Amino acid sequence: MAKKHIAIAAVAISALLLAGCSAGGGSTGGTPSGDITVLTNRTDLIKDKTFAGYTAAFEKIYPKVNVKVQGITDYEGQVTTRLSTKNYGDVLGIPASVTPNQLPQFFEPLGDTAKLKEKYRFLNDKSYKGKQYGMPTFGNANGIVYNKRVWKEAGVTSLPKTPDEFIADLKLIKSKTDAIPYYTNYKDGWPLGSWQGQQGFSGNVNVVADRDKDKAPWTSGTEQYTTDALLYTVVHDGLSEPDPTTTAWEGSKGMLATGKVATAVLGSWAIVQFQQAAKDAGADPADIGFMPMPYQTDGKFHSNIGGDVNVAVNVNSKNKPAALAWVKWFTTKSTFAADSGALSPLVGAKNPSTLQDFTDADVQYVELNAAKNPTLDSDIYNKAQIDLFGMLYRQKLVDIARGAAPGDMKSYFADLNKQWADALASVKS
């Protein structure tokens, strides 16, 4: 990143944080002091002392602030529960369960989104009524992590361009190697939400708005159908782990890194973690590849890019100046984004080397358009009780596909369409 960009970023962030703190009644005047608790899902960075390095660097600049970092493995579940109290740290990543209209209830406003967009990308997700409530720590591209060595050993020499080609490639891996072709991470559950994160793979930047007008999103030809039908087929055809109820996220990194597993749908944030797992196991980090969803429009692959974890300040924090100072420092001065091999949230920044595979494949990046009604999508799926970005409905999909629950893909998709249509009619009425 150029020094000029760093200077611009620091000024912009300073402005937004000052505005955010004053909006909540606090003040960033003077030097922050006191204790703050930072919640994070990155328990791996606590274990390997990386986070200790971040806090030490911050406390060197702000010696009167004491930072306590709290790592949470089941981050989504535990933090969502803690939001019902005021005790959810001073700084935290915003859980996916928080809908746009709930942002002001839980988090301190950080500035005007329109102004911030002059310098930053990935802001739409945590913006509400023109105010920004979370700042992306980095940007994330969506795709599929895979072991290049295993795919090559199976005789696959080019990226799959269609779902059928993807299934055919996984079948080659099953027949010609000892690797599990695909790993669902069913037990931990949250990785199943990565399938929803792929939306936009067709290049349609209005995919969310289109879904919110559709009475039957699980119909052939839609993105929703394509992703869920692909997952169903992978499991139904015996191309995933034998017993999904025994999967483990941390263990899966080493399994894919060493070639015991071939493929997993995830965001680009996972690349560095899998490369590190390869190093730890004595395997070659260069085996870790990243491919786009197997779908092309006009001969091009597409990947939706957006902010990964957005850091925010608890609206109930008793030490907002120090909390805001952490957000400012963490998003502009820490090496977190670089360490993660991630897309910079700054407009015009270059792609990281971790996404060289996408550069080589000429993957086109898309950012989904902000919805005119930012709560409509969540209103519909919450009313329908279909946790699009969660785990429950896709766990049921996996269970049906593997014969552990009654029904088939056709019947399940019909049920989902009915739930969606009823919710759509109710929300719009």
C-alpha positions as CSV (number, residue, x, y, z in Angstrom):
1,M,0.0,0.0,0.0
2,A,1.4,3.4,-0.9
3,K,2.2,5.9,1.9
4,K,-0.2,8.4,0.3
5,H,-3.0,5.9,0.7
6,I,-2.1,5.2,4.3
7,A,-2.2,8.9,5.1
8,I,-5.6,9.3,3.4
9,A,-6.9,6.3,5.2
10,A,-5.8,7.6,8.5
11,V,-7.4,11.0,8.0
12,A,-10.7,9.4,6.8
13,I,-10.9,6.9,9.6
14,S,-10.0,9.6,12.2
15,A,-12.9,11.7,10.9
16,L,-15.4,8.9,11.0
17,L,-14.4,7.8,14.4
18,L,-14.6,11.2,15.9
19,A,-18.0,11.6,14.4
20,G,-19.1,8.2,15.7
21,C,-17.9,8.8,19.2
22,S,-19.5,12.2,19.5
23,A,-22.7,10.8,18.1
24,G,-22.8,8.4,21.1
25,G,-22.1,11.1,23.6
26,G,-18.5,10.3,24.2
27,S,-15.3,12.2,23.3
28,T,-12.1,11.2,21.6
29,G,-10.4,14.3,22.9
30,G,-7.1,13.6,24.7
31,T,-5.4,10.3,25.0
32,P,-7.6,7.2,25.5
33,S,-7.1,5.2,28.6
34,G,-8.6,2.4,30.6
35,D,-9.6,-1.2,29.8
36,I,-11.4,-2.5,26.7
37,T,-12.4,-6.0,25.7
38,V,-12.1,-7.1,22.1
39,L,-14.1,-10.1,20.9
40,T,-12.8,-12.1,18.0
41,N,-13.6,-15.3,16.1
42,R,-9.8,-15.7,15.3
43,T,-9.0,-18.1,18.0
44,D,-6.1,-19.4,15.8
45,L,-4.4,-16.0,16.0
46,I,-4.7,-16.0,19.8
47,K,-3.2,-19.5,19.9
48,D,-0.2,-18.6,17.7
49,K,0.3,-15.3,19.5
50,T,-0.4,-13.2,16.5
51,F,-3.1,-11.3,18.3
52,A,-0.7,-10.6,21.2
53,G,1.5,-8.9,18.6
54,Y,-1.4,-6.7,17.6
55,T,-2.3,-5.7,21.1
56,A,1.3,-5.0,22.0
57,A,1.7,-2.7,19.0
58,F,-1.5,-0.9,19.9
59,E,-0.6,-0.5,23.5
60,K,2.8,0.9,22.5
61,I,0.9,3.8,20.9
62,Y,-1.7,4.0,23.6
63,P,0.1,3.0,26.8
64,K,-2.8,4.0,29.0
65,V,-5.1,1.5,27.3
66,N,-5.2,-2.2,28.4
67,V,-6.6,-4.5,25.7
68,K,-8.1,-7.8,26.7
69,V,-8.8,-10.1,23.7
70,Q,-11.5,-12.8,24.0
71,G,-11.5,-15.5,21.4
72,I,-14.8,-17.3,20.7
73,T,-14.9,-20.5,18.7
74,D,-18.7,-20.6,18.2
75,Y,-18.6,-16.9,17.5
76,E,-21.9,-16.5,15.7
77,G,-23.9,-18.5,18.3
78,Q,-22.3,-17.1,21.5
79,V,-22.1,-13.5,20.5
80,T,-25.6,-13.5,19.1
81,T,-26.8,-14.7,22.5
82,R,-24.7,-12.1,24.3
83,L,-26.3,-9.3,22.3
84,S,-29.4,-9.8,24.5
85,T,-27.3,-8.3,27.3
86,K,-25.1,-5.3,27.3
87,N,-22.1,-7.5,27.9
88,Y,-20.7,-8.2,24.5
89,G,-17.3,-6.5,24.7
90,D,-16.3,-3.0,23.7
91,V,-15.1,-3.9,20.2
92,L,-16.4,-6.9,18.2
93,G,-17.0,-8.3,14.8
94,I,-20.7,-7.9,13.9
95,P,-22.5,-11.3,13.9
96,A,-24.2,-12.2,10.6
97,S,-27.5,-12.6,12.5
98,V,-27.7,-8.8,13.1
99,T,-30.1,-7.3,10.5
100,P,-29.5,-3.8,9.1
101,N,-32.3,-2.2,11.2
102,Q,-30.8,-3.7,14.3
103,L,-27.4,-2.0,13.8
104,P,-28.2,1.2,15.7
105,Q,-29.6,-0.9,18.6
106,F,-26.2,-2.6,19.2
107,F,-23.5,-0.5,17.7
108,E,-22.1,3.0,17.7
109,P,-22.4,5.0,14.4
110,L,-19.0,5.6,12.8
111,G,-19.8,8.2,10.1
112,D,-21.7,8.8,6.9
113,T,-21.5,5.9,4.5
114,A,-21.7,8.1,1.3
115,K,-18.6,10.1,2.5
116,L,-16.7,7.0,3.5
117,K,-17.3,5.3,0.1
118,E,-15.0,7.9,-1.5
119,K,-12.1,5.9,0.0
120,Y,-13.5,2.5,1.1
121,R,-15.2,-0.5,-0.4
122,F,-17.3,-3.2,1.2
123,L,-19.4,-0.8,3.3
124,N,-23.0,-1.7,2.2
125,D,-23.5,-4.7,4.5
126,K,-23.1,-2.7,7.8
127,S,-24.7,0.6,6.7
128,Y,-28.2,1.7,7.7
129,K,-30.0,4.9,6.7
130,G,-26.8,6.4,5.5
131,K,-24.8,5.7,8.6
132,Q,-21.9,3.3,8.9
133,Y,-21.9,0.9,11.9
134,G,-19.1,-1.4,11.1
135,M,-15.8,-1.1,9.3
136,P,-14.5,-4.0,7.2
137,T,-11.1,-5.2,8.3
138,F,-10.5,-6.5,4.8
139,G,-12.2,-7.6,1.7
140,N,-13.1,-11.2,0.8
141,A,-13.5,-12.9,-2.6
142,N,-15.8,-15.9,-2.7
143,G,-14.9,-19.3,-4.3
144,I,-13.6,-22.8,-3.6
145,V,-10.4,-23.8,-1.8
146,Y,-8.9,-26.9,-3.3
147,N,-5.8,-29.0,-3.2
148,K,-4.1,-28.6,-6.6
149,R,-2.0,-31.7,-6.3
150,V,-5.0,-33.9,-5.7
151,W,-7.0,-32.4,-8.6
152,K,-4.0,-32.9,-10.8
153,E,-3.5,-36.5,-9.7
154,A,-7.1,-37.1,-10.6
155,G,-6.4,-36.0,-14.1
156,V,-8.2,-32.6,-14.0
157,T,-6.3,-30.1,-16.1
158,S,-8.7,-27.2,-16.3
159,L,-11.2,-25.4,-14.0
160,P,-14.8,-26.7,-14.1
161,K,-17.0,-24.2,-15.9
162,T,-20.4,-25.7,-15.0
163,P,-21.9,-27.5,-12.0
164,D,-21.9,-30.8,-14.0
165,E,-18.2,-30.5,-14.8
166,F,-17.6,-29.9,-11.1
167,I,-19.4,-33.0,-10.1
168,A,-17.6,-35.0,-12.8
169,D,-14.3,-33.7,-11.5
170,L,-15.1,-34.7,-7.9
171,K,-16.0,-38.2,-9.2
172,L,-12.6,-38.5,-10.8
173,I,-11.0,-37.5,-7.5
174,K,-13.0,-40.2,-5.8
175,S,-12.1,-42.9,-8.3
176,K,-8.4,-42.0,-8.9
177,T,-7.2,-40.7,-5.5
178,D,-7.6,-41.6,-1.8
179,A,-8.9,-38.0,-1.0
180,I,-12.4,-37.2,0.2
181,P,-13.6,-35.1,-2.8
182,Y,-15.5,-32.5,-0.8
183,Y,-15.7,-31.6,2.9
184,T,-19.0,-30.0,4.1
185,N,-17.9,-29.0,7.7
186,Y,-21.4,-29.9,8.6
187,K,-20.8,-30.3,12.4
188,D,-19.4,-26.8,13.0
189,G,-22.1,-25.6,10.6
190,W,-21.1,-22.1,10.0
191,P,-18.9,-23.0,6.9
192,L,-22.1,-24.0,5.2
193,G,-23.0,-20.3,5.1
194,S,-20.1,-19.9,2.6
195,W,-22.4,-21.3,0.0
196,Q,-24.7,-18.3,0.4
197,G,-21.7,-16.0,0.2
198,Q,-21.2,-17.1,-3.3
199,Q,-24.2,-15.2,-4.5
200,G,-23.3,-13.0,-7.5
201,F,-21.3,-15.8,-9.2
202,S,-23.4,-15.3,-12.3
203,G,-22.3,-11.7,-12.5
204,N,-25.7,-10.4,-11.5
205,V,-25.1,-7.5,-9.1
206,N,-28.9,-7.3,-8.3
207,V,-29.2,-11.0,-7.3
208,V,-30.5,-10.1,-3.8
209,A,-33.1,-7.7,-5.1
210,D,-34.2,-10.3,-7.7
211,R,-34.5,-13.0,-5.0
212,D,-36.7,-10.6,-2.9
213,K,-39.1,-10.3,-5.8
214,D,-39.2,-14.1,-6.6
215,K,-41.9,-16.3,-5.1
216,A,-39.9,-19.4,-5.9
217,P,-36.1,-18.8,-5.6
218,W,-35.4,-22.5,-5.5
219,T,-36.4,-23.0,-9.2
220,S,-34.0,-24.1,-11.9
221,G,-32.2,-21.1,-13.5
222,T,-31.7,-19.1,-10.3
223,E,-28.5,-18.7,-8.3
224,Q,-30.2,-20.0,-5.2
225,Y,-31.2,-23.2,-7.0
226,T,-27.8,-23.6,-8.6
227,T,-25.8,-23.4,-5.3
228,D,-28.1,-25.6,-3.2
229,A,-28.6,-28.1,-6.0
230,L,-24.9,-28.4,-6.4
231,L,-24.4,-29.0,-2.6
232,Y,-27.2,-31.6,-2.7
233,T,-25.7,-33.4,-5.6
234,V,-22.2,-33.5,-4.0
235,V,-23.6,-35.2,-0.9
236,H,-26.2,-37.3,-2.7
237,D,-23.6,-38.8,-5.1
238,G,-21.3,-39.8,-2.2
239,L,-18.6,-37.2,-2.9
240,S,-18.4,-35.7,0.6
241,E,-17.1,-37.1,3.9
242,P,-18.7,-40.4,5.0
243,D,-20.1,-39.1,8.3
244,P,-20.7,-35.3,8.3
245,T,-21.7,-35.3,12.0
246,T,-18.1,-35.9,12.9
247,T,-16.5,-33.0,10.9
248,A,-14.2,-30.5,12.6
249,W,-13.2,-27.1,11.2
250,E,-9.7,-26.9,12.6
251,G,-8.9,-30.4,11.6
252,S,-10.3,-29.9,8.1
253,K,-7.5,-27.3,7.4
254,G,-4.8,-29.9,7.8
255,M,-6.8,-32.6,5.9
256,L,-7.2,-30.4,2.8
257,A,-3.6,-29.1,3.1
258,T,-2.2,-32.6,3.1
259,G,-4.5,-33.9,0.4
260,K,-6.8,-36.1,2.6
261,V,-9.6,-33.7,1.4
262,A,-9.7,-32.1,-2.0
263,T,-12.2,-29.3,-2.0
264,A,-14.3,-26.9,0.2
265,V,-16.5,-23.9,-0.6
266,L,-15.1,-21.0,1.4
267,G,-14.1,-17.4,1.1
268,S,-10.6,-16.2,0.2
269,W,-9.9,-15.4,3.9
270,A,-9.3,-19.2,4.3
271,I,-6.4,-19.4,1.9
272,V,-3.7,-18.2,4.3
273,Q,-5.1,-20.4,7.0
274,F,-4.9,-23.5,4.8
275,Q,-1.4,-22.5,3.6
276,Q,-0.3,-22.3,7.2
277,A,-1.8,-25.7,7.9
278,A,0.2,-27.1,5.0
279,K,3.4,-25.6,6.5
280,D,2.6,-27.0,9.9
281,A,2.1,-30.5,8.4
282,G,5.2,-30.4,6.3
283,A,3.2,-30.2,3.1
284,D,3.6,-27.7,0.3
285,P,1.6,-24.4,0.7
286,A,1.7,-24.1,-3.1
287,D,-0.8,-27.0,-3.2
288,I,-3.5,-24.7,-1.9
289,G,-5.5,-23.3,-4.7
290,F,-8.6,-21.1,-5.1
291,M,-11.1,-21.6,-7.9
292,P,-14.3,-19.7,-8.7
293,M,-17.7,-21.2,-8.6
294,P,-18.2,-23.5,-11.6
295,Y,-20.4,-21.1,-13.6
296,Q,-19.6,-18.8,-16.4
297,T,-21.6,-15.9,-18.0
298,D,-20.4,-14.7,-21.4
299,G,-17.4,-16.9,-21.1
300,K,-16.3,-15.3,-17.8
301,F,-16.1,-16.5,-14.2
302,H,-17.4,-14.0,-11.5
303,S,-16.8,-13.7,-7.8
304,N,-18.7,-11.6,-5.3
305,I,-16.3,-9.5,-3.2
306,G,-17.3,-7.9,0.1
307,G,-16.2,-7.1,3.5
308,D,-15.3,-10.0,5.8
309,V,-15.7,-9.4,9.5
310,N,-16.8,-5.8,10.2
311,V,-15.5,-4.4,13.5
312,A,-17.8,-2.2,15.5
313,V,-18.1,-0.5,18.9
314,N,-20.6,-1.7,21.4
315,V,-23.1,1.1,21.8
316,N,-23.1,0.3,25.6
317,S,-19.3,0.5,25.9
318,K,-18.2,2.4,29.0
319,N,-14.9,3.3,27.2
320,K,-15.8,4.4,23.7
321,P,-12.7,6.6,23.2
322,A,-10.4,3.6,23.7
323,A,-12.7,1.3,21.7
324,L,-12.8,3.8,18.8
325,A,-9.0,4.2,18.9
326,W,-8.7,0.4,18.6
327,V,-11.0,0.3,15.5
328,K,-9.1,3.2,14.0
329,W,-5.7,1.5,14.6
330,F,-6.8,-2.0,13.7
331,T,-8.3,-1.0,10.3
332,T,-5.5,1.4,9.2
333,K,-2.3,0.5,11.0
334,S,-2.3,-3.1,12.0
335,T,-1.0,-5.8,9.6
336,F,-4.2,-7.9,9.9
337,A,-5.3,-7.5,6.3
338,A,-1.9,-8.2,4.9
339,D,-1.4,-11.1,7.3
340,S,-4.7,-12.5,6.0
341,G,-3.7,-12.2,2.4
342,A,-6.9,-10.3,1.8
343,L,-8.3,-7.6,-0.4
344,S,-7.7,-4.1,0.9
345,P,-10.9,-2.2,1.8
346,L,-9.3,0.9,0.1
347,V,-10.6,1.9,-3.3
348,G,-8.1,1.1,-6.1
349,A,-5.8,-1.2,-4.0
350,K,-4.1,-4.0,-5.8
351,N,-5.1,-7.6,-5.4
352,P,-3.0,-9.7,-2.9
353,S,-0.8,-12.5,-4.1
354,T,-3.2,-15.0,-2.5
355,L,-5.7,-14.3,-5.3
356,Q,-3.2,-15.0,-8.1
357,D,-5.3,-18.0,-9.1
358,F,-8.2,-15.7,-9.8
359,T,-6.0,-13.3,-11.7
360,D,-4.8,-16.1,-13.9
361,A,-8.3,-17.3,-14.5
362,D,-9.4,-13.7,-15.3
363,V,-12.2,-13.9,-12.7
364,Q,-14.3,-10.8,-12.8
365,Y,-15.0,-9.3,-9.4
366,V,-18.5,-7.9,-8.6
367,E,-19.9,-6.0,-5.7
368,L,-23.6,-6.5,-5.1
369,N,-25.8,-3.5,-5.3
370,A,-27.2,-2.2,-2.0
371,A,-30.9,-2.9,-1.7
372,K,-33.3,0.0,-1.7
373,N,-34.9,-1.6,1.3
374,P,-32.0,-2.9,3.3
375,T,-34.1,-5.0,5.6
376,L,-36.4,-6.7,3.1
377,D,-34.1,-9.7,2.5
378,S,-33.6,-10.5,6.1
379,D,-37.3,-9.8,6.9
380,I,-38.3,-12.4,4.3
381,Y,-35.8,-15.1,5.3
382,N,-36.4,-14.6,9.0
383,K,-40.2,-14.7,8.5
384,A,-39.7,-17.9,6.4
385,Q,-37.4,-19.3,9.0
386,I,-34.8,-20.1,6.4
387,D,-31.4,-19.1,7.7
388,L,-29.8,-18.3,4.3
389,F,-26.4,-17.3,5.9
390,G,-26.6,-19.8,8.7
391,M,-26.4,-23.5,8.9
392,L,-29.8,-25.1,9.8
393,Y,-31.5,-25.3,6.4
394,R,-28.4,-26.5,4.6
395,Q,-27.7,-29.1,7.3
396,K,-31.2,-30.4,6.6
397,L,-30.4,-30.3,2.9
398,V,-27.3,-32.4,3.6
399,D,-29.3,-34.8,5.8
400,I,-31.9,-35.3,3.0
401,A,-29.2,-35.8,0.4
402,R,-27.4,-38.5,2.5
403,G,-30.6,-40.3,3.4
404,A,-30.7,-39.3,7.0
405,A,-33.9,-37.3,6.7
406,P,-37.0,-38.0,4.6
407,G,-37.6,-36.4,1.2
408,D,-35.6,-35.5,-1.9
409,M,-34.3,-32.3,-3.5
410,K,-37.5,-31.7,-5.4
411,S,-39.7,-32.0,-2.3
412,Y,-37.3,-29.9,-0.1
413,F,-37.0,-27.1,-2.7
414,A,-40.8,-27.1,-3.0
415,D,-41.1,-26.7,0.8
416,L,-38.5,-23.9,0.8
417,N,-40.4,-22.1,-2.1
418,K,-43.6,-22.3,-0.1
419,Q,-42.1,-20.9,3.0
420,W,-40.4,-18.1,1.0
421,A,-43.6,-17.3,-0.9
422,D,-45.7,-17.1,2.3
423,A,-43.1,-14.9,4.0
424,L,-42.8,-12.7,0.9
425,A,-46.6,-12.1,0.9
426,S,-46.6,-11.5,4.6
427,V,-43.7,-9.0,4.6
428,K,-45.1,-7.1,1.6
429,S,-48.7,-7.0,2.8
